Amino acid sequence: MRGMRERMLHKTMDEVLEKKPYCGSILNSFRPVLVARSRLIGELKLDRVEARPDDRERLNGIPLIRRQPLFFESDPWRSIACSLIPAMQEGFPDLGLELEKIKVDILGGRIRLFGYFRLFPDVREETVAEWAAQCGVRAETVQFLLLNIARIVLAIRAKNIAPILRGMRWDRGYCPVCGGLPMLSILRDKGRRWLHCSLCGSEWRFPRVVCPFCGHESPSGMNFFFLQDRQDESAFACEACKRYLISVSRSAELSDVDPDITAISLLHLDLMMQQRTFRPVAECGWNVL
């Protein structure tokens, strides 16, 4: 199963590169990370979160992570980091030495990853800065590793919780599970809009005429930008907050592909929007240009 999953992921990326070679540099850099992350999400067995059926009614605009923790000290932090770091070094060789220094401190017990995640999603910039100074690396490198670790653990927990939260009412622009912002909008079922979380990968229904970032609710000041020959791939833009969100329709050729691969394959839309001084709703490793 593991080998088949990895082969399918490589096949998908190869097919994307054949059609859209312009994203080759970034997609190939993220390729080992995406494969390693997919493998860990499929293989890791984490303690289950004890969500209850009535949680979907009680969320009331507050994501589940604010009601109960989704990270635990018993999670295999060292193992996840040590599995991810070689993949990150392969894809981003310029970060190789820095990542090796971080790995040494993780294995030596000088970096205890749960110290950062125990209060997540509250940002602990002081912890990142302290670890970066201790290792003699850039804070951005530490943050890059932490983000990928978070995505693995949250994706597993979100899958466990999904059956319980199915059918819930949720009208916010952030994720009902982890509070993450969406990285992708997918139009399905007669134009119904679904948002895909940039952290845990959850999806939820959301109105088409509302900005998920600032809540602006009017067709005025909202636009969709697209290339003339690819109208199924667009960027939703809000003039009120100057944010944009990449959007694909179900009929688009990439709509059923891994969401990260889909998003990376649409970098031309990120470039187009950022040239217009818009910023992405969720900043991911590949769309900060």
N, C-alpha and C positions, 0 to 999 in steps of 0.2 A: 504494500500500500504506500509506504513512504517513497519508494523509488518511482512508483507511478505518479504520485502527486508532484514530485520534483520534475519529472520529465514533462508533465503537462504544463507546469509553470514555465519551464525553459521554452517549450514549444510555443506557448502563447507569446512570450517576449520576442522570440525569433520572428513570429508572424507579424507582430507590431512593427518591428524594426524593418522588415521587408517593405511594409506599406508606408512607414513614417521614419525614414532613416535619420531625419534631423534630430530625433530625440535619442539617438544611439549613445552618445557620450554619457548622459545622465542615467538612462535606463540600464546600461551595462555597469555603471558604478553601483547602482542600487541592486542589481541582479543578485549577487551573493547574499546581501542582507535580506531581500525578499524571500529567497529560498530558505535561508536559515530560520527566519521568523515563521514561515509557513510550517516548517518541520517541527519547530518547538511548540507551536500552537496545537499541532496535531498529536504530538507525543506526550507532552507534559500532563501529569495528573495532579491537579491542585485541590486543596480542600474546597469543598463546595460552599457557596454562600447560602445562608439560610433565609432566602427571600420567601415571602408568604403571598398567597393569591391576593390578599387584600392590599398589598403594597401598591398595585397598579391604580387603585382608587385613592390611596393616601399620598401619592407623590405630590399632587397639587402644586406643580411648578418647581419642586425641589428634587433634583436628581437623586437616585438611590444612594450614590456614594456619599451624599451629605447626611443620609439617615443611618448608614452602617458602613463599616470599612470594607473595601474591596482588595486591600493588600494586607498580608499577614506576615508576621515575623517568621513563620514556618515555611513560607514560600522559598523555593530553591534559588535564592538570589545569586549566589556565586556561580552555580551551574549555568544559569541563564546567561550571565555576563560572559563567562568563559566560552560559551558556545557562540555567542554573538560576535565577540571581539575579532576572532580570525576572519569571519565573513566581512566585517567592516574594514579590516586591514586589507583584504583582497580587493574590495571595491574602491577603497579610498586609501591608497598607499601613502599619500602625503600625511595621513593621520597615524600611520603605523607605529611610529616610535611613541607618540603620546598615548595611544591606546595600550601599548605594552606597559608603559609606566603605570597606568591606571590599573591594569590587570594585576601587576605585582602587588600594589597596595590592597586590592580586593582580596587576593589570596593570602596576603600577610595579615589581614584583619584590621588594617589601618583605615580602610574604607568599609563601612558597614552600610550597605545599600538601603536596608530597611529604615535607617535613620532619615533618609530623604522621603521615602514613600509612606511613612506612617501617618503623615498629615496631608497626604495628597487628597484633593487637587490643589490645596494651597501651595503656592510657589515658594520654594525654600532657596532663594538665590544665595543667601549667605552660606548655606551648606555647599552649594556648587562652587562658589568662589573659594571656600576653604579647601575643598578637595583639590581644586585646580592648582592652587598655590602650593599645597603639600606635595603634589606630584610633579610640579614644574611644567604644567601643560595649560592650554587655553581652556577657559570656562566653557566655550562653545563645544569643545570636544567631549567634555564630561556630560554636558547637556544632551548632546547627540546620542550618547550611549544610554543615558537615563530615559530618553524619549522612546527608544526602541525597546528597552526592557519593559517600560510601562505598557506599550502597545501589546506586547505578548501576554502579560498577565491579565490585562483588562479584556483582551479578546477572548481568552479562555473563560473568564468569569461571566462575560456578557453572553456567551453561548449557553452557559449553565442557567442563566437567569431568563433568557429569552422566552421559553415556554410559559413562564409564570406571568410575564409582562405583556404577552401577546393580547392584542385587543384593547389595550389601555388607551385612555384619552390623554393626549399630550400635544400642546400647541406652542411649545417653546422652540426657539431656534438653536438650542443647545441640547445635547444628548440626555435622554431620561435616565440612562444608566450611570454614565461617568461625568456628565457635564461638559464633555468635549464639544468643540465647534465642528460643524460639518466641513468636509473637504470636497464633497461632490453632491450634486443634485441629480436625481434620476427620475425621469418622467415615465410613468408606467400607467397601465389601466385607464385608458382614455384621458391621458394628460395629467393624471394625479401625480403630485410631486412627493418624492421621498428624499430625505436627507440622509447621507452616509457619514457617520461619525469618524473624525480623523484619528481618534484614539482607540476606542474599543471595537469599531466596526459595526455598531448597531445601526439600524435604520428605523426611521419613523416618518409618518405622514406629516406634511406641512403645506399650508396654503401657498399657491403660486404667486399671489400678489402681496406677499409680506416679505420684508427683508429679514433673514434669520439672524443678522448681526445686531441691527438697531431696532427692529420691530416696526419700521416705517411701513404703513399699510395704505398704499395708494398707487394706482398705475402711474400717476404723475411722478416723474423723477426716477423711474425704474426702466431699464432697457435690457435687451438681449443683444449681444454682439456675436457675430459669427462670420465665417468665410462663406462666400457666395455659393461654393460647391459643397459645403458641409453644414447644412442648416440643422442637422441632428446633433451637432456639437456646438455649444454656445457658452457664453459667459453672462450670467445674470449680474447686473450692476445696479447698485443703489447710489443715487446722487446724494442722498442725505448723509450717509456715513462714508462714502467713497470706498466701499468694499465691493468685492465681486465674488461669485461662486461659479465654478465650472459646472456645466449642466450637460447631460446626455439624455437622449430619449431611448426608449426600449427598442426602437427600430434601428438605432445606430449599431454599427458592426461591433462596437466595443462594449455595449451595454451590459453584457453578461460576463465580461472578463473581470479578473481580479481588480477591485477598485483602485488599488495603488497603481497598477499597470495602466489602467484607463486614465487616471489623472496625469501620470507622467507622460503618456502619449499625447496629451493635449497641451503641452508646454507652450505651443505657439499662441494659445489663447491667454495663458499667463503673461507672456511677453507683450501681447497686444494690449492687455488691460493695464499692466504696470507702466507701459509707455504713456497711457492716458492718466497716469497718477492714481489709479485705483490700487488698493491692497487686497490680498486674499482674505476671505473670512477666517480661514484657518491656515496658519503658516506651517507648511510641511518642509521636510528636508530638501525637497526639489523645487519648490515654487517661490523661494526667496531669491529673486534674480537681480 
